[in-house]
């Protein structure tokens, strides 16, 4: 394996930067919506969470409830705790579900705009919206369907964490760290097909299974290595940018609302990174097609219906 094969992903990164100015207004609009919607959603989440937490503390401070709190024969205490725990869980899951939907809508828009930019075509906003309406569920279904290997690795990681708590010694900790690194690298390698299949399903308007089969074929011939290096590159960039913020956050825990500010920064960063990653994977998709000698097909976009002219009406 030569260096050109290992660092071929840099060409993908370069071409991703080149297509950024093309269809620039749509790209800027997607980035703006990504930041705006993420900020609004996070602010609402914090507001409802603080409101629920304040109500829970206020109920504990109630003298009538406080007297019953230490009564071992009173079941109201357990019911009270379970009620607020369930409410917290509902709030968290609801906002997570909304965030996933917003993320999928923006990811679909990013892929479509990137595909048109790479092929040198212009995309109208009306046509973009109609295509998003038709295809946004495809990446959504991919998020809630995982491979058997991913499920096995998730179970293995949980078991490794439990083992550390049961036998907290130097050997188990070192073994768990090595195992976590191996799992992380394998996940980066195996996720290439999964991420590429999202692009295939949107650009070619194919089903989930058809997109997975097509993605498996496209990564043959050494292209999977480029996808793996692309994943590794973006994860290292994310780590380099997030670690200083996390270090600053640890030293500013005493400052009011430090957790909120860091959470807002982290969510916006993830949203923008997700946008750039799907732009890069769209470029990767077309480079795989070129590698296998496939021609650039017309993108399946739902064009808006143009009104008929009076001269065309018999």
N, C-alpha and C positions, 0 to 999 in steps of 0.2 A: 504494500500500500504506500503510494507516494504522497508527498505533502499537498499536491494539487487536489487529490481526492479528499483529503481530510479537511482542507480549508476551502473547498469549493462552495461552502455555504456563504462565504463572504461575497460571492457574486450575487447571490440571492438578496443579501442585505443591501448591496449597492443598488440593484435594480428596484428594490422596494423604496429606497430613498429617491430614485429617479422618477417613479410614478406618483410620488406624493403631490407635486404641483398640478398634475393632470386631473381634470375634474376637481380642481382645487376648492371650489365653493361647496361642493357636496362633501368633500373630505373634511373641510373646516366645520361644516354644519354637523356632521356626525360626531366629531371631536367635542364640539360645544355641547351638543345634546348629551353626550356621554358624561361630561363633567357636571352639567346642570342637573340631569335626572338623578345621578348618583348622589350629589350633594343634597338635593331635596329629599330623596328617599332616606338617606342617613340621618338628616335632621329630624324628619318625622319619626324615625325609629327611636332616636334618642329622646325625643319629647314624650312619646308614649311610654317608653321604658321608665323614664324618670317619674312620670305621672303615676304609673302603676306601682313603682317602688315607694313613692311618697304615700300613696293610699295604704299600702301594706304596713309601713312604719307607723302611720297615724292610727291604724286599727290596733296595732300592738300597744301604742301609748294610751289607749282608752282604758281608764281604771277598771271598768266592768270586765273588760276582756283580760286585763293584766291579772286580776284576781283568779280568773278561771284558768289562766295559763299554767299555773303551778299545781292545779288540781289533777292528780293522776287519773282520776275516774271520769274526767271530762273529755269527750271525744271531739268537742268543737275545735280544740287546738289543732288536731290532726287534719280535720276537714278544712280549717282555715288555711293551713300551710299548703295542702294539696290544691285548694282553689287558686291561690296566687301562683303556685308553681305551674299549674296548667295554663293560666292566663299568660304568664311569661313565655312559656313554650309556644303558645299560639301566636303571640306577637312576633317572636323571633322567626318562626317558620313562615308566617305570612309575609314578612318583609324579605326573607330569603327567596321565597317563591316569586315575588314581584321583581326582585333584582335579577333573578335568572331569566325571566321573561324579557326584561329591558335589555339585558346583555345579549340575548339571542336575537332580538330585533336589530340591535346595533351591529352585531356580528354579521348578520345576513346583509345589511346595507353595506358594510365594509367590504365584504367579499364581492358583491355585485359591482360596486364602484371600482374596486381594484382590478377586476376582470376587464371592465371596459377601458380603464386607464392603460392596462398592459397591452391590450390589442389596439390602442390608439383611437378608440371610439368615444363619442360623447354620449352621456346618459341624461335624459330629461328627468326632472324630479318626480313628475307624475308617473312616468314609467317605472321609476325606482320604487315608489310607494306601492304600486299595483303588484310588482314582483315580490316585494317584501311580504305583502299580504298572502301571497300564494305559497311562499317557501319558508317562512320563518319557523314553522313547526319542525323542520328537518333537523337543525342543530339542537332544538329543544328535546327531541326524542333521543338524540345521541347522548345528552347529558344524563338521562335516566336509564340508559342501557349500558351496562359494563360487561366486559369480557369475563370469562371464568378465571383467567389468570389474574386479572385485577382484583376480583373478589377473593381469590386465594391469598394474594399478597396482603390485602387489607387485614384478613384474619390472622395471617402470620405476624404482621406488625403488632397487632393487639396482643397476641400471645407473648411476643418478645417483651412488650412493656410490662405485662403482668409478671413475667419471669424476673424482671429487674426489681419489681417491688417485693417479690417473694424472697429472692436471693440477691440483695444489694451488695455485691462485692465487685472488685476490680475486673475479674474475668468476665462476669456476665455483662457488665457495662461496656467493656471493650468489644465483646462479641455482638452486643446489641447495636453499637455504633457502626461496626463493620457491616452488619446485616442491613442496617438502615441505608447505608451508602449504596450497597449492592441493589437493594430494592428500588432506591431512587433512580439509579442509572438505568435499571431495567424498565422502569416506568417511562422514563424519557425516550427510550428506544422503542418500546411497544406502542407509545402514544402517537407515533408518526403516522401510522395508517389511520388511526381514529380521527386525528385532526385533519388529515388530507381528505378523508371521506366526507367531512362536512363541506369542504370546498367543492368536491365533486358533486355532491347531492344538490347543491344550490346552482352551480354553473351549468350542470347538465340536466338539472331537474329530474334526478333519478331517485329511486327508493333507497332505503337505508342499506339493504343487503346488496343491491346493485352498486351503490357507492363504495361499500367496503371491498367488494370484489375488484372494482376498477382501481381503487387505491392500492390494493395489494399488488396488482400488476404494474402500476406506475412506479412503485418504489423498488422494483427489481433492477438489476444491473448497477448496483452501487448507489442508487439514489436514496436509499434508506439511511445511509451514513450521513448524507447531506442534511436530511431531515433531523437526525439525531443531534448533529453538531449545531443545527439551528436552534433546537430546543435547549441544548446546553448553553448556547450563547445567550439566549434571552433570559434563562434562569440565573446565569452569572451576572448579567446586567441588573436584573431585579434585585439580586442579593447585594450587589455593590451599592445600589441606590437606597435600599431599604435599611440596611444595617446602620448607617450613620443616623438616620431618623429614629431608629429604635434605641440607639445609644443615647441620643438626645432626650428621647421620651423617658427613659429610665431615670435620668438625672433631673427631670422636670416633673416627677410624679407629684411633688408637693404643690405645683402650680395649679390653680383652678382651671378646670376644663382641659387639662393637658391630654387626657385620654380621648376626649372628643376630637380635638384638633388632629391628633395622630391618626385616629380612626378615619377621619374625613380625608386626610392626605393619603392614607393607605388605600382606601376604596377608590379614590380618583386615579391613583397611580395604576391600580390593577385594571381599571376600565380602559385607560389609555394604552396600557401594555397589551391588553387583549385585542384592541383595535390594530395595533402594529403587528402583532403576531399573525392575525388572520390576513393582513395585507401581505406579509412575507410568505405565508402558506399558499396564497393565491399565485404569487410569483413562482413558488416552488412547484405548484401544479402545472403551470405552463412550461416550465423547464423540464419537468418529467415527460411531458407530452413530446417536447422537441427531442429529448434524448431517445425516445422510442420511435421517432419518426412519424408521429401523429400530427395531422394538420390542426390548426386552430379552428375549432368549430364555432358556429354562431352561438352566442350566449342566449339561453332560454329566458328571455325577458318578456313580461306581459306588457306589450305596447298599448298605450291608451288609444281609444277609438277616435279617429279624426272626424269632425263633422263634415257631412257631404255638402259640396258646393251646389248652388242653384243650377249651374250649367250641367251638372251631372245627373240631375233629376229629370227623367223623361216626361 
